[in-house]
Amino acid sequence: MTDPLLIETADRVLSSVATFEAIEAAEAARWSPLIWDAVAEIGLPWISVPEASGGVGGTIADAIDVLVQAGRHAAPIPLAETGLLGGWLLTAGGIDVGDGPLSVVPGHLDDDLRLEGGRLFGTAHRVPWASSVERVAALLDGRIVVFSPAHGIITQVSNVAGEPRDTISFDDGQIEASVIAPEGVDAQALRLRGALSRAALMAGALGAMVDLTVRYTAERQQFGKPVGSFQAVQTLLVRVAEEAVLVDLAVQVAAREAERGGGHFEIASAKLLANEAARLATRAAHQAHGAMGATREYPLHLLSRRLWAWRAEYGDAFWPVHLGAAVLDRGPDELYRVIAEGSASGITL
């Protein structure tokens, strides 16, 4: 259940520190101690991590609410990696999460990171903020492995939003911990949690895009009246708004089902809808803004670039294929039950 006080607090703190200037500075420096310290001070990165593991408690739904606010403010910090993803992995392995930012190896087809004799070898790609965090968690050969990226060679890479997605290479690298992953903690579970985190961030960014577009079209005058009063522009506003509402609802349902211990179908659907919304809503929002939306000085690009970056993470083309295959496997007679009941219908991916 949504906690209004938590949402209000996250919104207030992020509003004060995740300003246009601070985000631009973070993209240049590849890190923002200002934004991180502000959210860390009140424990936002560790929501959903049990207190016994060094977190602050709370539910998956609470963590998702915070990520929606982070997406709304385009906050360039590893909130999802520290709590919902990294915190989950460390807790599952009985490892304390500590008090600093974490990152996670998301797992890509071209990764060859591996354990040999308790040492790290190979390469992991697109690791969020690897050059700024002290610890990284990974799932390797059925084990939860924690290591410092400083023990490897880091190649700095950024996504289209300017967020660090670094490459780490090891040749006989040291590890901090390696424990057998318990049942249910595997690559599929990480992909699902990652997809849920990105869908939540995208839901927030879409909501902010609606607000920004409505405000601009109400203020911008053409032929003596607001451009938002023209039917063609109103059609664009409706498109942005309906995509934002649809994704927000899908994320809420997915978070609820994940909290119950399932949610495969709902998470896949939420990420699929968010991915499609990134394409449709950003196009409509930029059309409504005209040339202004393409300028560096105007904040629309902070949202649209992140939507496209998050769209590509934890499954882009993956979810339509696998969700479609799962539904097809149930057969035409079960189609309504699958759509109406989701996880209750036994869909797994």
SEROSE-941433 format. One record per residue (C-alpha): x, y, z. Coordinates in pm, 1 decimal, always signed. Layout:
! residues N
> east,north,up
> X,Y,Z;
...
! end
This chain:
! residues 349
> east,north,up
> +0.0,+0.0,+0.0;
> +132.4,+343.2,-92.9;
> +275.8,+549.4,+193.7;
> +194.1,+917.1,+121.6;
> +449.9,+1040.3,+378.2;
> +730.2,+840.7,+214.8;
> +640.0,+974.0,-128.8;
> +614.5,+1330.5,+0.6;
> +951.7,+1303.8,+174.9;
> +1127.5,+1158.8,-128.7;
> +972.6,+1423.2,-353.4;
> +1070.5,+1706.1,-120.5;
> +1432.3,+1594.4,-80.5;
> +1483.2,+1524.2,-450.3;
> +1318.6,+1854.4,-545.7;
> +1573.5,+2038.4,-334.8;
> +1888.1,+1868.0,-465.1;
> +1814.0,+1712.0,-807.2;
> +1798.3,+2046.9,-983.4;
> +1867.5,+2098.9,-1351.9;
> +2212.4,+2238.2,-1267.9;
> +2295.5,+1951.6,-1030.4;
> +2197.7,+1688.1,-1285.6;
> +2401.9,+1857.8,-1556.8;
> +2699.3,+1869.0,-1318.4;
> +2651.4,+1501.3,-1231.9;
> +2658.8,+1404.4,-1597.9;
> +2986.0,+1590.4,-1641.8;
> +3146.1,+1451.5,-1324.7;
> +2981.5,+1106.5,-1349.3;
> +2872.0,+1128.3,-985.1;
> +2676.5,+1359.8,-755.5;
> +2775.6,+1353.7,-387.4;
> +2520.4,+1630.7,-327.5;
> +2225.2,+1421.1,-443.7;
> +2352.6,+1093.3,-301.1;
> +2427.9,+1236.5,+44.3;
> +2083.7,+1396.5,+66.9;
> +1893.4,+1074.9,-1.4;
> +2134.9,+860.1,+200.1;
> +2092.3,+1081.3,+505.1;
> +1725.6,+979.7,+531.5;
> +1780.2,+615.9,+429.4;
> +1604.9,+615.5,+91.5;
> +1860.8,+389.9,-84.6;
> +1810.6,+108.1,+167.1;
> +1431.3,+87.8,+168.3;
> +1315.8,-275.6,+131.7;
> +1646.5,-399.8,+278.4;
> +1586.7,-560.6,+623.8;
> +1726.0,-376.8,+922.8;
> +1912.4,-692.1,+1025.8;
> +2112.3,-665.0,+702.3;
> +2193.0,-296.4,+748.2;
> +1888.6,-156.3,+568.5;
> +1597.0,+48.4,+693.2;
> +1317.8,-203.2,+631.3;
> +1007.6,-139.7,+427.7;
> +849.8,-326.2,+139.7;
> +921.2,-370.5,-228.5;
> +625.8,-140.9,-294.9;
> +790.4,+127.3,-77.0;
> +1112.5,+97.1,-275.3;
> +917.6,+125.2,-600.5;
> +744.2,+442.3,-478.0;
> +1086.4,+596.6,-410.6;
> +1215.2,+491.2,-753.4;
> +913.8,+653.5,-918.8;
> +1009.7,+979.0,-746.7;
> +1372.1,+932.5,-850.8;
> +1259.6,+892.3,-1211.1;
> +1036.3,+1197.2,-1182.2;
> +1336.5,+1405.6,-1076.0;
> +1585.4,+1231.9,-1312.1;
> +1807.4,+1163.3,-1009.3;
> +2147.4,+1037.8,-1135.5;
> +2229.4,+801.1,-847.8;
> +2221.7,+419.3,-801.0;
> +1907.4,+400.3,-587.7;
> +1779.6,+79.9,-750.0;
> +2121.5,-84.5,-741.9;
> +2182.0,-8.9,-374.0;
> +1849.1,-133.0,-240.3;
> +1611.8,-330.0,-460.9;
> +1890.4,-508.3,-651.1;
> +2221.6,-502.3,-466.6;
> +2065.0,-491.1,-122.0;
> +1847.4,-788.9,-212.8;
> +2146.9,-993.1,-332.7;
> +2359.8,-916.1,-28.0;
> +2073.2,-986.5,+210.6;
> +2008.2,-1320.2,+38.6;
> +2373.6,-1407.1,+91.1;
> +2376.2,-1301.3,+456.4;
> +2610.2,-1011.4,+379.8;
> +2569.8,-669.3,+541.3;
> +2484.1,-399.8,+286.6;
> +2701.6,-134.5,+449.6;
> +2639.5,+237.9,+435.4;
> +2762.3,+328.8,+87.6;
> +2627.7,+302.7,-265.9;
> +2626.2,-39.6,-429.9;
> +2620.1,-152.0,-787.9;
> +2518.6,-476.0,-956.6;
> +2644.3,-663.8,-1259.5;
> +2322.7,-670.4,-1465.9;
> +2438.0,-959.3,-1683.1;
> +2487.6,-923.3,-2057.6;
> +2536.4,-1185.2,-2325.7;
> +2888.9,-1061.1,-2391.8;
> +2994.8,-1084.1,-2023.9;
> +3253.8,-1349.7,-1938.3;
> +3311.4,-1261.2,-1572.9;
> +3378.5,-1580.7,-1377.6;
> +3519.6,-1727.9,-1055.9;
> +3826.3,-1947.9,-1069.7;
> +3974.4,-2066.6,-742.9;
> +3804.1,-1790.5,-551.1;
> +3945.6,-1518.7,-780.2;
> +3780.7,-1307.6,-1051.1;
> +3860.0,-1328.2,-1419.2;
> +3695.0,-1182.9,-1727.4;
> +3480.7,-880.0,-1801.1;
> +3145.7,-738.8,-1694.3;
> +2977.6,-476.4,-1913.8;
> +2749.8,-181.2,-1842.3;
> +2787.4,-189.6,-1463.7;
> +2608.3,+118.7,-1324.5;
> +2834.4,+372.3,-1151.7;
> +3116.6,+117.0,-1116.3;
> +3380.1,+390.0,-1097.6;
> +3197.9,+562.8,-808.7;
> +3093.1,+277.6,-578.8;
> +3309.4,+75.7,-342.7;
> +3125.8,-256.5,-380.9;
> +2960.6,-446.9,-665.0;
> +2739.6,-756.4,-635.7;
> +2711.8,-1024.0,-903.4;
> +2556.2,-1364.7,-962.2;
> +2828.4,-1595.9,-1089.2;
> +2801.9,-1973.1,-1127.0;
> +2515.5,-1998.0,-878.5;
> +2693.0,-1784.6,-620.5;
> +2646.7,-1432.2,-487.0;
> +2982.0,-1260.1,-525.6;
> +3078.5,-921.7,-382.4;
> +3389.3,-737.0,-491.8;
> +3548.3,-394.3,-512.7;
> +3564.0,-255.4,-866.6;
> +3893.7,-92.3,-767.2;
> +4054.2,-437.5,-795.4;
> +3980.4,-445.6,-1166.3;
> +4038.8,-226.1,-1467.8;
> +3747.8,+13.9,-1521.7;
> +3667.4,+152.5,-1863.2;
> +3433.4,+446.6,-1825.5;
> +3122.9,+425.5,-2044.1;
> +2797.8,+623.4,-2022.9;
> +2449.4,+555.1,-2151.9;
> +2253.3,+802.0,-2364.1;
> +2137.5,+976.3,-2043.7;
> +2494.5,+1043.0,-1934.3;
> +2469.6,+788.6,-1650.7;
> +2783.0,+574.4,-1595.1;
> +2757.5,+220.6,-1731.9;
> +3115.5,+107.5,-1695.4;
> +3309.7,-198.5,-1809.1;
> +3513.7,-383.3,-1544.6;
> +3784.9,-634.1,-1636.4;
> +3968.6,-866.9,-1399.5;
> +4276.9,-1083.4,-1421.4;
> +4309.4,-1270.8,-1091.3;
> +4096.1,-1016.2,-904.4;
> +4025.3,-1023.7,-531.8;
> +3672.8,-1075.2,-394.0;
> +3512.2,-970.8,-66.6;
> +3262.1,-1255.4,-34.4;
> +3127.1,-1553.8,-224.3;
> +2828.3,-1753.3,-99.2;
> +2592.2,-2002.5,-259.2;
> +2279.7,-1823.7,-382.6;
> +1964.4,-1954.9,-213.3;
> +1674.0,-2090.9,-414.2;
> +1491.9,-1818.2,-605.6;
> +1796.8,-1592.7,-627.4;
> +1913.6,-1636.5,-982.7;
> +1959.0,-1455.0,-1312.5;
> +1586.7,-1465.8,-1389.6;
> +1494.0,-1313.5,-1053.1;
> +1756.6,-1041.4,-1100.7;
> +1623.3,-964.9,-1448.4;
> +1269.1,-934.5,-1314.1;
> +1371.3,-707.8,-1027.5;
> +1581.8,-501.1,-1264.9;
> +1291.9,-469.6,-1507.6;
> +1061.9,-359.6,-1225.2;
> +1313.6,-99.0,-1111.7;
> +1348.5,+45.7,-1460.8;
> +971.9,+45.6,-1518.7;
> +929.9,+240.7,-1192.9;
> +1192.9,+496.1,-1292.4;
> +1025.7,+529.9,-1631.9;
> +682.8,+576.8,-1471.7;
> +820.8,+871.6,-1276.0;
> +992.2,+1024.3,-1577.8;
> +673.1,+992.9,-1781.8;
> +472.9,+1166.9,-1509.1;
> +721.7,+1453.6,-1501.6;
> +711.6,+1471.6,-1882.1;
> +334.5,+1518.0,-1867.7;
> +367.1,+1804.8,-1617.3;
> +642.6,+1973.8,-1815.5;
> +458.0,+1945.1,-2147.4;
> +124.3,+2067.0,-2010.2;
> +291.8,+2364.8,-1843.3;
> +488.1,+2461.4,-2154.0;
> +190.3,+2438.7,-2389.3;
> -20.1,+2644.9,-2148.4;
> +242.4,+2921.0,-2135.6;
> +359.1,+2923.6,-2498.7;
> +150.8,+3162.8,-2707.7;
> +77.8,+3135.9,-3078.2;
> -170.0,+3354.2,-3269.8;
> -263.4,+3520.3,-2942.7;
> -354.9,+3208.5,-2744.8;
> -180.5,+2914.3,-2572.5;
> -60.2,+2646.3,-2814.0;
> -221.9,+2393.2,-2580.3;
> -561.8,+2515.9,-2693.5;
> -504.8,+2387.4,-3048.9;
> -656.8,+2049.7,-3122.1;
> -341.0,+1905.2,-3275.5;
> -141.5,+1989.7,-2963.5;
> -417.1,+1860.7,-2736.4;
> -394.0,+1527.2,-2915.2;
> -23.9,+1514.2,-2831.0;
> -93.9,+1603.5,-2467.2;
> -348.2,+1324.1,-2442.3;
> -97.8,+1074.4,-2585.1;
> +170.5,+1166.7,-2329.6;
> -79.3,+1160.6,-2041.5;
> -240.7,+829.4,-2131.4;
> +95.9,+657.3,-2166.0;
> +206.7,+792.9,-1827.9;
> -111.7,+678.7,-1651.9;
> -99.2,+334.0,-1811.2;
> +261.8,+272.9,-1708.0;
> +206.2,+407.0,-1356.0;
> -86.6,+169.3,-1304.4;
> +107.2,-126.2,-1446.1;
> +400.3,-54.1,-1213.6;
> +172.7,-33.5,-909.2;
> +16.2,-369.5,-993.8;
> +356.8,-526.8,-1060.8;
> +494.3,-398.7,-729.0;
> +193.4,-539.2,-544.5;
> +234.2,-881.8,-702.0;
> +611.3,-881.5,-645.5;
> +544.2,-812.7,-278.1;
> +325.0,-1123.4,-272.0;
> +611.3,-1330.4,-405.6;
> +512.0,-1352.2,-772.3;
> +452.6,-1091.5,-1036.2;
> +638.0,-1243.8,-1331.5;
> +356.1,-1167.6,-1571.2;
> +286.5,-822.5,-1425.2;
> +651.9,-713.3,-1419.0;
> +705.5,-827.2,-1776.4;
> +390.7,-643.0,-1882.2;
> +489.2,-325.1,-1695.8;
> +834.2,-317.1,-1856.9;
> +689.2,-388.4,-2199.6;
> +437.2,-103.8,-2159.3;
> +706.3,+131.8,-2027.4;
> +933.5,+50.7,-2320.4;
> +656.1,+128.8,-2567.3;
> +560.7,+444.4,-2377.7;
> +917.7,+569.5,-2401.7;
> +881.2,+567.4,-2778.3;
> +529.3,+710.0,-2802.2;
> +534.7,+964.9,-2519.2;
> +874.5,+1115.9,-2591.1;
> +781.1,+1164.0,-2955.7;
> +453.6,+1335.7,-2862.6;
> +615.5,+1551.2,-2592.1;
> +891.9,+1670.6,-2822.9;
> +640.3,+1746.4,-3096.3;
> +435.2,+1952.9,-2853.4;
> +744.0,+2146.8,-2746.1;
> +870.1,+2208.5,-3096.4;
> +1225.8,+2337.9,-3124.4;
> +1242.4,+2429.8,-2755.8;
> +1232.8,+2061.8,-2656.5;
> +1554.1,+1993.0,-2847.1;
> +1763.4,+2255.7,-2669.6;
> +2022.7,+2167.9,-2405.3;
> +1903.7,+2449.4,-2180.4;
> +1548.5,+2313.8,-2149.9;
> +1495.6,+2016.8,-1910.3;
> +1285.4,+1793.0,-2136.2;
> +1592.7,+1605.8,-2256.0;
> +1677.5,+1503.2,-1898.3;
> +1360.5,+1294.1,-1905.0;
> +1351.0,+1175.5,-2265.9;
> +1715.4,+1062.5,-2267.6;
> +1661.4,+864.9,-1948.2;
> +1347.9,+702.6,-2080.6;
> +1538.4,+575.9,-2381.3;
> +1834.2,+465.1,-2168.6;
> +1618.6,+276.7,-1915.2;
> +1415.4,+126.6,-2200.3;
> +1724.7,-64.3,-2310.9;
> +1809.9,-198.8,-1963.9;
> +1683.3,-528.3,-1818.6;
> +1500.7,-620.4,-2134.4;
> +1388.8,-434.3,-2444.0;
> +1303.9,-685.7,-2716.9;
> +1328.9,-964.1,-2455.6;
> +992.8,-909.9,-2286.3;
> +756.9,-912.0,-2588.5;
> +911.4,-1238.2,-2710.5;
> +904.1,-1418.9,-2376.9;
> +571.0,-1284.0,-2261.0;
> +414.6,-1372.6,-2595.6;
> +563.1,-1722.0,-2581.9;
> +432.4,-1776.0,-2227.9;
> +80.6,-1667.4,-2324.4;
> +90.0,-1873.7,-2642.2;
> +195.4,-2177.1,-2442.1;
> -123.1,-2152.8,-2235.4;
> -339.1,-2173.7,-2546.6;
> -632.6,-1965.6,-2677.1;
> -882.2,-2099.4,-2423.8;
> -675.6,-1951.9,-2137.6;
> -619.6,-1609.0,-2292.7;
> -883.9,-1425.7,-2090.8;
> -770.8,-1588.8,-1766.1;
> -409.3,-1491.7,-1833.9;
> -500.4,-1128.6,-1905.7;
> -745.5,-1098.2,-1616.6;
> -553.1,-1285.6,-1350.0;
> -186.7,-1253.1,-1443.0;
> +24.1,-1430.3,-1181.1;
> -278.7,-1611.0,-1041.5;
> -306.1,-1792.1,-1372.7;
> +34.5,-1952.4,-1321.3;
> +227.3,-1761.5,-1587.1;
> +603.2,-1784.3,-1536.5;
> +879.4,-1661.2,-1763.7;
! end
